[in-house]
């Protein structure tokens, strides 16, 4: 299990915060060294800032009962709402559409930020006990059950270590897998729009989170038998599916129009 805190000279940082910062900065820095165009790196940074700001605001809102009495911790980065972060990133990207340099920025930079931050948050949650899995027991789950075979002796939010579903690792692996698939599809369709691929990535990420939420043990508001995060996942999947259907319908209409013109 990775350490909860990392010492960098005179500074001691929580691993969660350190990984989030590194994952956020990596794509803009890479864009700068590759293109030497500061506008592209700046635009990517704006999107990252929007995602982090909304992600933190969403997390604080969902846990307001705690932060009401701990207002000094509101501006920390120890906890992000992935759903609010996606909304913030989309709003920031939308606001930059009129910026000329954005037209030259590849969607792969935003994809990299989305994937890297998600993986970083998942790994950082392991020692901090956030997004932890339900406890499993060989006596009840079965000695040869998938739950017992995949168990990890990781802590919960109270630093109590017990065999649990490795939900953080499962989410990190899922994001890495769909990120690889996205890059493959993008490489094969460089001449086309990357937006459908991004919608597919977001929808797949939400679907994976919806399923992994069943294995989570951390407290969450419940609604009609599902965790609140699962309802947000379903909304995300529905929106991505609707947008993909609209894009497909427009492409079909354009093809029919071209055939009629011929």
N, C-alpha and C positions, 0 to 999 in steps of 0.2 A: 504494500500500500504506500503511495507517495506521501511525503511529509505534508503537514498542514501549513507550515510556514517555511519560507525560504529567506535566508540571509544574503543580502547583496551589499557588502561593505558595512556601512553604518545603518543600513535600512533593513527592516524585517517586514516582508510582505506575505500576505496570505497567498497560497498557491493558486487559489481560485482567481483572485484579482490579477496576479501576475500573468496567468495564462490568458485571461480575457484581454488584457492590454496587449500582450504579444500577438495574439491572433488578430486583434483589430488593426494593429499597426503593420503587420506583415504585408498585406496586399498593397497599401499605398507606398510603402518603402520599395517593394518589388517594382511597382509601376514607375517610380522615380528613376531607379537604376536602369530600367529597361528603355524608357522613352525619354528621360531627362525633361519631361514636361510636367512642371509643377502643378499645372491646372488640373491634370488628370488625378494626380495624387491628392490634391486638395478636394476635388469632387468626391473621391472615394472616402476621404476622411469625414466629409460632411455627412455622407450616408451612414458611416459607422457611428458618428456622434448621435445622429438621430435615432439609430437603433438602440444604442446604449442608454440614451436619455429616456426613451419610451419604455425600454425594458425595465429600467430601474423604477420608473414611476408606476408601471403596472405591478411590479412586485410589491412595492410599498402599499399600493392601494389594496391589493389582495390580502396583505398582512397588517392592515392598519391598526388592529387591536394591539399588536405588539409595538409598532412604531409610534403610536400615540403617546406611549410612556417612554420611548427611547428615541426622541427626535434627533439626537446627536448622531444617530447611525443612518439617517435617511440618505445622506449624500455619499455613502460608501458604495462600493461595487459588489459587496458580498451578498449577491442574490439578484437574479434577473428573471423577468417573465419573458419566456421565449416568444410567446404570442404577441405581446406588446412590442417586443423588439422588432419583429417582422413588420408590424404595422408602422413603426417609426421609421424603419429603413425604407419602406415603400413610399411613405410620405416625403421623406428627404429626397429620394431619387426622383419622385414626381416633380418636386419643386425645382430640380436642377435640369429638367428637360429642355428649358429654353437657353441654358448655358451652352455656347458653341462647343466648348471642349468636351462636353459630355457625349456628343455624337461620336467622338473618336475613342471613347472609353469602352473597352470590351466588357460584355456581361460577365465574363469569367472572373473579373476582379470582384464583383459583387457576390458572385457564387462562392468564390474562395473565402470571402469574409463570412458569409452565412455558414458555410461548412466548418471553417476553422474555429469560429467563435462557439458554434454548437458543440464541437468536439472538446474544445478547451473548457467550456462550462461543465460538460459531463465529467471530464477527468478531474477538474478542480473540485467537483462536488463529492468525490470519493472520500478524501480525508476530512471534509467539512460536514459530512453527514446530511447533505441536502439531496433531494430527489432519491432517497434511499429506498431499497426494495423491502418487500415483506419478508419476515422471518420464515425460514423453512426448517422442518424437523423430519428426520428420517423415520421417526416413530409414526408420524401422521401422513407425511407426503410420500413415504416409501423410500427405501434405501437405494433403489435403482430408478427412481423417478428423475425426470429432467430437472426439476427444481433442486433436488439434492445433489445431482451431478454437477450443476452449474453454480452451486452456492459459492458465496464469497464471504469471508469473515470480516465484513466492513461495518463501520459504526453508523449509528443513526444520529439525529440532531443533538442527542444528549451524550454523544461519544460512547454509547454502549455498543460493544461489538458482539454480534451474533451471526450465525449463518443466514444469509439473505440472498434473494434474487439480485444478481449484479446489474441492476437496471441502468446505472450510469454507463457501464461498459457496453451494454446492449445498445444504448442510444448512440454512443460514440461510434460503434461499429456500423450501425445502420446509416448514420450520416456519412461516414467514410465511403460506404458502398454506393449510395446514391450519388455521391459526389463524383466517384470514378465513372459511373454510368453516364452522368451528365457531361463530363469532359469527353467521353468517347462519342456521344451523340453530337456534341458541338463540333468536334473535329471532322465528323463526316458531313456536316451541313453548315460549313463555314459561310456559304453564300446566302443562306436563309436567315430568318429571324431567330434569335436565341430566346425570345420571350416565351414561346411555348415550352421550351426546355426548362426554363426557370419556373414556370407554372407547374410543370410536372415534378420538378425537384421539391418545391414547396408542398405540393399535395402529398408526395410520397413521405416527406419528413413528418407531416402532420398525421398521416395514416400510421406510421411507425410509432409515433409518440402516443397515439390513441391506444394502440395495442399494448405498449409497454406500461401505460398508466395502470392497467389491470394488475400489474406486478408490483406497483409502488406501495410503500408502507407509510410514507409521510402523510400527515393530515392535509385534507383539502376540502373545500366546500362541496357538498353533494347536491345533485339535482336530478330527480327521477332515476335514482339508482346509479348515476354516473358522476364521476368527478367533474368539477367545473372545467378543468383543463381538457377533458375529453370532449365536452360540448364545444369548446373553442376549436379543438382539432377538427371536429365534424363540420363546423362552419367554414374552416379553412379548406377542407377537402371539397365541400360543396361549391365554394367560390371558384377554386381552381378548375374544377370540372366544368362549371358553367362557362368560364372564360375560354377554356379549350374548345368547348362545343361551339361557342360563338366564332372563334378563329377558324375552326374547321368549316363552319357554315359559310363564312365569308370566302374562304379559299375555294369551296365548291362552287359558289355563285360566280366567282371571278373566272374559274375554268369554263363554266357554261357560257359566260359572256364572251370569252375569247373564241370558243367554238362557233358561237352564233355569228361572230364578226367574220370568221373565215368563210 
